[in-house]
Amino acid sequence: MIEIRWHGRGGQGAKTAALLLADVAFETGRYVQGFPEYGPERMGAPITAYNRIDEDPIRVHSNIYDPNFVVVIDDTLIEPAKVAKGVKSGGAILINSKKSREEIHARLGGYKGNFFVIDAEKISVATIGKNFPNIPMLSALVKIAGIMDEAEFVSGIEASFHHKFATKPEVIAGNMAAVKLTLQEVNA
């Protein structure tokens, strides 16, 4: 089973990314969970979302305390959310930031495992025209974690976008460009 914990702020799309990942993984025949955890719903408030993905039925129904992967959509949450806490050996942390690897590593509280710094804002602005970092971070996660074949992911996420954005088809092309650019740029 792959367990993923997402950290972001309300309005940045952590919940949406977790639910999209669950949708795409489900369509490939896997068992999935995708769910958020937050307090008072307001823009900018810290939120956590979770995914479980497995080939077998998932019988656990709780938050994820020891994830394989952690995705941090807002680097201001690194210290307050203690994002490195519980990351399993062999796992990794993906952080959206313009800061250097050295700057980020210094903020991870002695974390010794793998971590990746992705400038999701840059990718998002280049492809969508606005700062929506969740889709680049989702794409980076799929590539780095090897959750599924890239072609399978691209096909599945496009189908999910057509469903999710049925009333706003103009946003599909930019989001698909963000997916493809991220998959090209991220080195797993």
Backbone bond lengths (Angstrom), bond angles and torsions (degrees), N, CA, C in turn:
res aa  C-N    CA-C-N  psi(-1)  N-CA   C-N-CA  omega(-1)  CA-C   N-CA-C  phi
1 M - - - 1.457 - - 1.524 109.07 -
2 I 1.325 115.46 137.61 1.457 121.33 173.70 1.520 107.56 -101.65
3 E 1.331 115.97 128.07 1.461 120.79 177.73 1.525 109.11 -117.43
4 I 1.325 115.51 134.68 1.459 122.07 -174.43 1.519 109.29 -130.29
5 R 1.326 115.54 136.00 1.466 121.44 174.71 1.523 108.05 -118.13
6 W 1.314 116.34 130.38 1.459 123.47 179.92 1.525 109.19 -108.36
7 H 1.340 117.19 137.54 1.458 122.30 173.39 1.520 108.52 -122.98
8 G 1.318 116.07 129.51 1.463 120.83 177.72 1.509 109.55 -160.45
9 R 1.294 114.81 -169.99 1.460 121.42 176.02 1.521 107.96 -118.56
10 G 1.327 115.86 151.79 1.458 120.87 179.31 1.516 110.48 -51.85
11 G 1.315 116.76 127.83 1.456 121.93 179.55 1.517 114.14 98.53
12 Q 1.342 118.40 -8.27 1.465 120.95 179.84 1.520 112.92 -91.28
13 G 1.316 117.84 -10.34 1.456 120.83 174.18 1.513 117.20 94.47
14 A 1.332 119.12 15.27 1.466 120.19 177.97 1.526 110.33 -62.06
15 K 1.308 116.93 -45.46 1.468 121.07 178.96 1.527 110.05 -62.03
16 T 1.315 116.69 -45.78 1.467 120.75 -179.66 1.528 110.64 -61.10
17 A 1.327 117.37 -44.36 1.465 120.97 179.95 1.524 111.00 -61.79
18 A 1.327 117.00 -43.46 1.469 120.47 179.30 1.525 110.81 -62.76
19 L 1.312 116.63 -41.05 1.464 119.76 -179.93 1.527 111.91 -71.31
20 L 1.338 117.28 -36.95 1.468 120.29 175.80 1.526 110.79 -63.75
21 L 1.339 116.58 -43.02 1.460 119.92 178.21 1.524 110.42 -60.33
22 A 1.324 116.79 -43.95 1.470 120.44 178.59 1.532 110.46 -61.00
23 D 1.318 116.68 -42.45 1.461 121.61 -179.44 1.529 111.16 -62.29
24 V 1.324 116.94 -48.12 1.464 120.96 -178.27 1.531 110.41 -66.31
25 A 1.329 117.59 -44.23 1.469 120.86 179.80 1.525 110.97 -63.44
26 F 1.332 117.12 -38.49 1.470 121.47 178.06 1.522 110.56 -61.75
27 E 1.325 115.63 -42.93 1.469 120.24 -178.96 1.524 112.43 -65.74
28 T 1.336 117.68 -18.36 1.465 120.76 177.23 1.532 111.45 -92.38
29 G 1.321 116.85 7.08 1.456 120.88 175.08 1.512 115.16 93.43
30 R 1.311 117.47 8.28 1.462 120.16 179.44 1.534 110.37 -89.73
31 Y 1.305 115.27 161.07 1.457 121.35 171.98 1.523 106.42 -88.52
32 V 1.319 116.98 138.96 1.459 119.95 -172.80 1.521 112.35 -141.80
33 Q 1.313 113.63 158.61 1.460 123.39 164.89 1.521 106.68 -138.11
34 G 1.299 116.78 141.84 1.448 122.79 174.29 1.513 107.40 -148.26
35 F 1.339 116.63 118.14 1.463 118.95 -175.47 1.523 110.99 -155.11
36 P 1.337 116.44 148.24 1.468 120.66 178.59 1.521 111.46 -98.15
37 E 1.337 114.16 165.11 1.458 121.78 170.83 1.525 106.13 -139.37
38 Y 1.307 116.05 122.02 1.462 119.14 176.90 1.507 109.70 -154.91
39 G 1.318 114.59 162.15 1.456 121.10 177.34 1.513 108.85 -89.29
40 P 1.315 116.70 -133.07 1.464 119.28 178.55 1.524 110.25 -58.46
41 E 1.309 115.93 126.08 1.458 119.93 -177.23 1.520 110.09 -74.21
42 R 1.332 115.13 111.21 1.456 119.49 175.27 1.523 108.73 -154.17
43 M 1.299 114.66 151.10 1.457 120.19 179.10 1.527 109.50 -59.41
44 G 1.311 115.84 135.35 1.458 120.84 175.53 1.513 115.50 88.29
45 A 1.323 118.60 -12.51 1.464 120.70 179.13 1.531 109.77 -75.60
46 P 1.337 117.82 142.44 1.466 119.39 178.74 1.528 111.18 -61.44
47 I 1.327 115.39 138.44 1.462 121.14 174.52 1.524 108.67 -133.40
48 T 1.296 114.85 157.96 1.455 122.00 174.43 1.519 106.86 -127.62
49 A 1.310 116.45 139.87 1.461 121.57 175.49 1.524 107.32 -130.88
50 Y 1.321 116.15 161.94 1.457 120.76 -173.31 1.520 110.96 -139.23
51 N 1.346 114.28 153.16 1.464 122.02 170.68 1.515 109.21 -137.17
52 R 1.317 114.78 143.11 1.462 122.22 164.98 1.523 105.74 -126.73
53 I 1.326 115.72 136.08 1.459 121.57 179.89 1.517 106.95 -136.31
54 D 1.340 115.90 129.89 1.457 119.38 -177.57 1.528 109.75 -152.28
55 E 1.318 115.02 159.94 1.469 121.37 174.31 1.529 110.45 -81.82
56 D 1.314 116.87 -18.59 1.463 122.84 -178.95 1.520 110.31 -112.04
57 P 1.334 117.81 159.65 1.466 119.47 178.07 1.527 111.75 -54.70
58 I 1.323 115.54 142.95 1.461 121.97 -178.44 1.523 108.17 -99.55
59 R 1.309 115.79 121.29 1.469 120.48 -176.70 1.531 112.61 -104.54
60 V 1.317 117.49 -6.61 1.459 122.21 -179.46 1.523 108.68 -87.66
61 H 1.323 116.39 134.14 1.473 121.17 178.72 1.525 109.00 -134.06
62 S 1.328 115.30 75.17 1.461 120.84 179.77 1.519 108.17 -150.97
63 N 1.314 115.64 173.24 1.454 119.39 171.83 1.527 108.59 -63.12
64 I 1.314 116.48 168.34 1.458 121.22 -178.59 1.524 108.18 -107.85
65 Y 1.324 115.32 118.03 1.455 120.67 -176.57 1.528 112.78 -102.81
66 D 1.331 116.87 -23.30 1.464 122.30 -179.59 1.527 109.16 -128.43
67 P 1.343 116.48 73.61 1.466 120.10 -175.16 1.525 113.00 -76.08
68 N 1.322 114.30 157.86 1.462 120.12 169.60 1.525 109.77 -76.73
69 F 1.332 115.41 -37.18 1.460 121.18 -176.73 1.524 110.20 -136.35
70 V 1.326 114.53 144.12 1.462 121.55 175.28 1.523 106.61 -124.72
71 V 1.338 116.06 132.25 1.458 121.86 177.51 1.521 107.51 -114.53
72 V 1.328 116.46 123.85 1.461 122.20 -178.32 1.525 107.65 -113.37
73 I 1.323 116.09 107.60 1.465 121.02 -177.16 1.526 111.10 -81.32
74 D 1.325 117.73 -24.58 1.469 122.01 -178.94 1.524 108.20 -127.78
75 D 1.338 117.18 111.90 1.465 119.98 -174.93 1.528 113.79 -67.96
76 T 1.332 119.00 -9.95 1.467 119.77 174.97 1.524 111.13 -72.01
77 L 1.322 117.51 -9.27 1.467 121.62 -179.61 1.531 112.82 -94.45
78 I 1.327 117.86 -2.10 1.466 120.14 -175.71 1.520 111.65 -54.30
79 E 1.326 117.86 -54.05 1.457 120.37 -177.97 1.528 112.55 -77.06
80 P 1.343 119.52 -51.04 1.467 118.42 -176.10 1.529 113.74 -60.77
81 A 1.330 116.86 -35.42 1.467 119.75 -178.22 1.519 112.49 -88.70
82 K 1.331 116.88 -5.85 1.468 121.29 -178.21 1.535 109.95 48.31
83 V 1.330 115.23 57.95 1.460 121.95 -170.74 1.521 114.09 -61.43
84 A 1.325 118.43 -25.23 1.466 120.75 -178.67 1.527 112.65 -81.64
85 K 1.304 117.02 -9.07 1.466 120.77 -176.02 1.531 111.19 -62.82
86 G 1.325 115.07 124.31 1.455 121.11 172.43 1.514 116.48 82.28
87 V 1.334 119.22 -0.19 1.470 119.76 -177.71 1.530 109.15 -62.69
88 K 1.334 115.71 126.65 1.459 121.04 -177.48 1.520 111.37 -68.33
89 S 1.319 115.45 150.26 1.455 121.69 174.45 1.528 108.28 -57.67
90 G 1.311 116.42 134.96 1.461 120.54 -177.60 1.513 112.92 89.56
91 G 1.324 116.97 -7.08 1.462 121.74 178.48 1.519 110.17 -88.38
92 A 1.327 115.71 -165.71 1.463 119.42 -179.43 1.521 110.28 -160.74
93 I 1.319 114.16 161.11 1.467 122.46 174.44 1.520 107.21 -114.47
94 L 1.333 116.76 133.19 1.466 123.02 176.04 1.514 107.26 -112.37
95 I 1.327 116.88 125.36 1.459 120.78 -174.66 1.519 110.07 -125.37
96 N 1.318 115.83 127.76 1.455 122.07 173.88 1.521 107.56 -81.23
97 S 1.332 116.41 114.95 1.461 119.33 179.91 1.523 110.45 -164.79
98 K 1.321 114.65 154.10 1.462 121.89 171.34 1.528 110.11 -91.73
99 K 1.322 116.83 -7.95 1.461 121.48 -177.14 1.530 110.80 -74.99
100 S 1.328 115.95 160.61 1.466 121.21 -179.86 1.528 110.48 -73.07
101 R 1.327 115.17 163.23 1.475 120.39 176.05 1.526 110.48 -58.96
102 E 1.325 116.57 -38.49 1.460 120.58 -178.62 1.531 110.78 -64.03
103 E 1.333 116.54 -45.11 1.471 120.42 178.49 1.520 111.13 -61.45
104 I 1.326 116.36 -43.37 1.468 120.69 -179.43 1.527 109.88 -66.88
105 H 1.314 117.77 -45.38 1.462 120.47 -178.39 1.524 111.58 -58.37
106 A 1.325 116.55 -38.75 1.467 120.87 179.40 1.529 111.44 -63.04
107 R 1.313 117.14 -24.43 1.470 121.11 -178.37 1.530 113.10 -92.11
108 L 1.328 118.26 -2.61 1.468 121.31 -175.46 1.530 113.44 -91.33
109 G 1.313 117.71 13.72 1.461 121.41 171.58 1.514 115.68 60.07
110 G 1.326 117.76 42.13 1.459 120.35 177.60 1.522 114.46 83.56
111 Y 1.306 117.96 8.48 1.471 122.15 178.71 1.523 109.60 -57.89
112 K 1.327 116.84 131.35 1.466 122.19 -175.31 1.527 113.24 -106.98
113 G 1.326 118.01 -4.89 1.464 120.66 -175.12 1.520 113.90 -85.78
114 N 1.314 114.87 -171.10 1.453 122.06 179.50 1.524 111.02 -72.29
115 F 1.332 115.41 142.63 1.461 119.91 172.47 1.519 108.87 -150.14
116 F 1.311 114.92 152.16 1.456 122.46 -177.79 1.521 108.31 -128.89
117 V 1.328 115.90 139.11 1.457 121.39 176.24 1.527 106.96 -111.36
118 I 1.317 116.29 122.71 1.457 122.63 -176.90 1.519 108.57 -123.17
119 D 1.316 117.42 130.29 1.467 120.74 175.53 1.525 107.81 -88.39
120 A 1.328 114.84 78.34 1.460 121.08 -177.68 1.523 111.93 -68.23
121 E 1.329 116.71 -28.45 1.457 119.16 177.26 1.525 110.33 -63.27
122 K 1.322 116.58 -45.13 1.467 121.42 179.97 1.535 110.35 -58.57
123 I 1.312 117.05 -47.00 1.466 121.62 -179.84 1.519 110.13 -63.37
124 S 1.328 116.21 -45.25 1.462 121.17 -178.55 1.521 112.06 -62.68
125 V 1.306 117.01 -46.62 1.467 120.41 -179.55 1.529 110.21 -63.98
126 A 1.340 117.21 -38.93 1.464 121.13 -179.26 1.533 112.47 -67.06
127 T 1.329 117.04 -31.08 1.470 119.89 -173.85 1.521 114.23 -105.99
128 I 1.317 116.25 -36.93 1.472 121.15 -176.06 1.525 110.90 -101.73
129 G 1.334 115.43 -26.96 1.463 119.89 -178.83 1.518 113.24 93.23
130 K 1.326 117.17 -1.26 1.464 122.52 179.44 1.521 108.34 -144.10
131 N 1.330 115.89 165.93 1.456 120.98 179.70 1.530 110.39 -86.19
132 F 1.323 115.35 91.70 1.456 123.49 172.35 1.526 106.66 -123.09
133 P 1.347 117.95 86.29 1.467 121.05 -170.45 1.529 115.12 -76.08
134 N 1.314 118.58 -9.98 1.463 119.15 -172.57 1.527 114.18 -65.86
135 I 1.320 118.50 -39.10 1.468 119.88 -177.64 1.529 111.12 -70.62
136 P 1.341 119.73 -44.10 1.465 117.28 173.33 1.538 112.79 -60.08
137 M 1.313 117.89 -38.34 1.469 120.03 179.73 1.527 110.92 -67.81
138 L 1.319 117.59 -38.90 1.466 121.51 176.37 1.526 109.67 -61.76
139 S 1.314 116.89 -46.15 1.470 121.15 -179.69 1.525 111.24 -63.37
140 A 1.326 116.78 -42.00 1.463 120.46 177.72 1.524 110.85 -62.23
141 L 1.324 117.13 -41.18 1.461 121.30 178.35 1.523 110.91 -59.97
142 V 1.327 116.50 -48.04 1.468 120.06 -178.68 1.528 110.37 -58.92
143 K 1.329 117.28 -41.54 1.464 120.17 -179.59 1.528 111.39 -69.86
144 I 1.309 117.16 -49.75 1.468 121.11 -175.81 1.526 111.80 -66.59
145 A 1.332 116.29 -41.64 1.466 120.41 -177.43 1.524 112.78 -81.53
146 G 1.331 117.54 -15.75 1.465 120.13 -177.92 1.519 112.09 63.78
147 I 1.318 116.36 35.38 1.463 121.62 -175.80 1.522 111.69 -61.73
148 M 1.328 115.77 -37.71 1.457 120.81 178.46 1.516 108.61 -157.54
149 D 1.306 115.44 168.04 1.449 121.70 176.33 1.526 109.35 -59.90
150 E 1.327 117.37 139.29 1.464 120.90 -177.27 1.525 112.70 -59.61
151 A 1.318 117.88 -42.21 1.473 120.74 -179.98 1.528 110.17 -64.11
152 E 1.319 116.71 -38.89 1.463 122.38 177.46 1.536 109.92 -63.33
153 F 1.328 116.02 -41.55 1.457 120.64 178.73 1.524 110.97 -65.79
154 V 1.333 117.50 -47.02 1.466 120.97 -178.67 1.531 110.21 -59.27
155 S 1.304 116.65 -45.34 1.470 120.68 178.97 1.527 111.20 -63.67
156 G 1.319 115.84 -45.53 1.466 120.53 -178.59 1.516 113.54 -66.46
157 I 1.331 116.91 -41.00 1.466 119.63 -178.36 1.524 109.90 -70.30
158 E 1.332 117.27 -34.55 1.463 119.55 177.07 1.530 110.47 -63.51
159 A 1.324 117.23 -42.39 1.466 120.73 176.83 1.533 110.61 -62.58
160 S 1.331 116.51 -40.68 1.474 119.73 178.11 1.517 111.30 -64.72
161 F 1.342 117.18 -40.56 1.466 120.74 177.78 1.528 111.02 -62.02
162 H 1.327 116.65 -42.23 1.476 119.47 179.53 1.522 110.65 -61.56
163 H 1.327 116.32 -35.92 1.472 119.84 177.77 1.533 110.59 -74.04
164 K 1.333 116.71 -50.33 1.470 121.26 -176.09 1.527 112.27 -65.40
165 F 1.318 116.67 -38.66 1.459 121.02 -176.67 1.528 112.62 -106.63
166 A 1.313 116.92 33.92 1.470 120.84 -178.90 1.524 111.89 -56.48
167 T 1.323 117.20 -33.88 1.467 120.24 -179.89 1.522 112.47 -91.55
168 K 1.347 117.22 -5.11 1.465 121.88 179.07 1.533 109.81 -133.85
169 P 1.322 118.46 61.01 1.472 119.73 -175.45 1.526 113.88 -61.80
170 E 1.328 117.63 -18.31 1.467 120.35 -179.42 1.526 112.93 -66.18
171 V 1.324 119.01 -17.81 1.466 120.67 -179.07 1.531 112.80 -89.55
172 I 1.307 117.46 -10.26 1.468 120.45 -176.33 1.525 111.79 -66.41
173 A 1.325 117.91 -46.57 1.472 120.87 -176.54 1.529 111.38 -59.52
174 G 1.325 117.95 -44.98 1.462 121.02 179.85 1.517 112.12 -64.05
175 N 1.329 116.55 -41.96 1.464 120.14 179.06 1.524 111.23 -66.15
176 M 1.330 117.29 -39.28 1.466 120.07 177.82 1.524 110.56 -66.98
177 A 1.320 116.92 -36.82 1.466 119.88 176.25 1.523 109.98 -63.90
178 A 1.337 117.66 -38.83 1.472 121.55 177.73 1.524 110.31 -63.23
179 V 1.325 117.44 -42.45 1.468 121.67 178.37 1.524 109.85 -59.21
180 K 1.321 115.96 -51.91 1.471 120.43 -175.04 1.526 112.48 -66.74
181 L 1.331 117.25 -41.50 1.462 120.28 178.72 1.538 110.83 -63.52
182 T 1.311 116.93 -42.22 1.464 120.42 179.49 1.526 110.05 -62.41
183 L 1.314 117.39 -45.72 1.469 120.15 -179.38 1.525 111.26 -61.61
184 Q 1.345 117.81 -32.09 1.460 121.28 177.28 1.532 111.71 -73.87
185 E 1.322 116.98 -40.04 1.467 121.43 -171.92 1.519 115.12 -83.65
186 V 1.328 118.15 -29.73 1.455 120.81 -174.98 1.524 109.53 -81.43
187 N 1.321 115.91 129.20 1.448 121.79 176.31 1.518 108.67 -101.56
188 A 1.319 115.79 114.65 1.466 120.32 -177.84 1.502 111.51 -81.38
